[in-house]
Amino acid sequence: MTVSELLKARISVRAFLDQSLAVSVVHALLDEARWAPSGGNLQPWKVIAVAGAARDAVSRLAIETLAENPAGEAGARPVYPASLGEPYRTRRYKIGEDMYALLGIPREDRPARLQWVARNYQFFGAPVGLFFVIDRAMGHGQYAHLGMFMQSLALAAHERGLATCMQESWGMVRESLHTHFTLSPNETVYCGMALGYADPAAAVNTLRSDRATVEEFAIFQGFE
Ligand SMILES: Cc1cc2nc3c(=O)[nH]c(=O)nc-3n(C[C@H](O)[C@H](O)[C@H](O)COP(=O)(O)O)c2cc1C
């Protein structure tokens, strides 16, 4: 598969087969993703991979934490800005509605939608969960570099027939995760990722997000 094919083929998968992954496979993916670039070559990433009982433990932790505190622990780094302007608001709405249409969950069935959101905390059934940890001192540049690492990992996974879903939803329990993983005071969990084999029978995995055209986001100057 070429890089351009991979870029178009990678999607967020939200239903996984109950099929375990060897740690050697996860290790190999990280070994490839570490070649992602970063400003000043800071490589501002640390990864915690969980499977089996360790995966179940973080799932339980998230469900219990959010039951006690539904507002969550995203703190100063919420998943989205408090006020999401256009065109972002419409894009977010559309992907959500497209997904719930595939799931057959109407807008008014709020309990069912919340139950679906809670599937994030079971990694949508994936056998492996990854957490991306960053130094709290890092700024927006280093978060972008961590994103490059994550995309590299997602592409490497896809190349091997694996599927991923990046999950900022784990930021909702970042303080509990911090304690759980006994991270140092200068570290924080940015994002999670579900990793495993896609369930080909799941309707939600037929979701295809659209993108703005190049003309909508690019400006070309000085060309002949
Ligand atoms: C950093 C990041 C965090 C994300 N967090 C979540 C999440 O918590 N839950 C979820 O279902 N999807 C999550 N997504 C998936 C996006 O909704 C998805 O990438 C977007 O709709 C485009 O679809 P595609 O990945 O299938 O191309 C996240 C994506 C990124 C890049």
The ligand as an SDF file (V2000), in Angstrom:
LIG
                    3D

 31 33  0  0  0  0  0  0  0  0999 V2000
   -6.8170   13.4400   18.3560 C   0  0  0  0  0  0  0  0  0  0  0  0
   -8.1140   12.7870   18.0170 C   0  0  0  0  0  0  0  0  0  0  0  0
   -8.9830   12.4320   19.0130 C   0  0  0  0  0  0  0  0  0  0  0  0
  -10.1890   11.7690   18.7290 C   0  0  0  0  0  0  0  0  0  0  0  0
  -11.0070   11.3790   19.7550 N   0  0  0  0  0  0  0  0  0  0  0  0
  -12.1000   10.6190   19.4920 C   0  0  0  0  0  0  0  0  0  0  0  0
  -12.8710   10.0760   20.5470 C   0  0  0  0  0  0  0  0  0  0  0  0
  -12.6250   10.3050   21.7260 O   0  0  0  0  0  0  0  0  0  0  0  0
  -13.9010    9.2560   20.2310 N   0  0  0  0  0  0  0  0  0  0  0  0
  -14.2350    8.9640   18.9340 C   0  0  0  0  0  0  0  0  0  0  0  0
  -15.1920    8.2030   18.7000 O   0  0  0  0  0  0  0  0  0  0  0  0
  -13.5200    9.4900   17.8970 N   0  0  0  0  0  0  0  0  0  0  0  0
  -12.4630   10.2840   18.1470 C   0  0  0  0  0  0  0  0  0  0  0  0
  -11.6990   10.7870   17.1070 N   0  0  0  0  0  0  0  0  0  0  0  0
  -12.0200   10.4170   15.7320 C   0  0  0  0  0  0  0  0  0  0  0  0
  -12.5620   11.5660   14.9000 C   0  0  0  0  0  0  0  0  0  0  0  0
  -13.9340   11.7200   15.1370 O   0  0  0  0  0  0  0  0  0  0  0  0
  -12.2810   11.2110   13.4360 C   0  0  0  0  0  0  0  0  0  0  0  0
  -10.8930   11.1990   13.2250 O   0  0  0  0  0  0  0  0  0  0  0  0
  -12.8960   12.1950   12.4300 C   0  0  0  0  0  0  0  0  0  0  0  0
  -14.2880   12.1830   12.5310 O   0  0  0  0  0  0  0  0  0  0  0  0
  -12.4730   11.8380   11.0000 C   0  0  0  0  0  0  0  0  0  0  0  0
  -12.8530   10.5120   10.7030 O   0  0  0  0  0  0  0  0  0  0  0  0
  -11.8020    9.3850   10.2950 P   0  0  0  0  0  0  0  0  0  0  0  0
  -10.8080    9.2480   11.4160 O   0  0  0  0  0  0  0  0  0  0  0  0
  -12.6410    8.1360   10.1360 O   0  0  0  0  0  0  0  0  0  0  0  0
  -11.1350    9.8220    9.0340 O   0  0  0  0  0  0  0  0  0  0  0  0
  -10.5220   11.4990   17.3870 C   0  0  0  0  0  0  0  0  0  0  0  0
   -9.6480   11.8960   16.3680 C   0  0  0  0  0  0  0  0  0  0  0  0
   -8.4660   12.5340   16.6710 C   0  0  0  0  0  0  0  0  0  0  0  0
   -7.5330   12.9200   15.5530 C   0  0  0  0  0  0  0  0  0  0  0  0
  1  2  1  0
  2  3  1  0
  2 30  2  0
  3  4  2  0
  4  5  1  0
  4 28  1  0
  5  6  2  0
  6  7  1  0
  6 13  1  0
  7  8  2  0
  7  9  1  0
  9 10  1  0
 10 11  2  0
 10 12  1  0
 12 13  2  0
 13 14  1  0
 14 15  1  0
 14 28  1  0
 15 16  1  0
 16 17  1  0
 16 18  1  0
 18 19  1  0
 18 20  1  0
 20 21  1  0
 20 22  1  0
 22 23  1  0
 23 24  1  0
 24 25  2  0
 24 26  1  0
 24 27  1  0
 28 29  2  0
 29 30  1  0
 30 31  1  0
M  END
$$$$
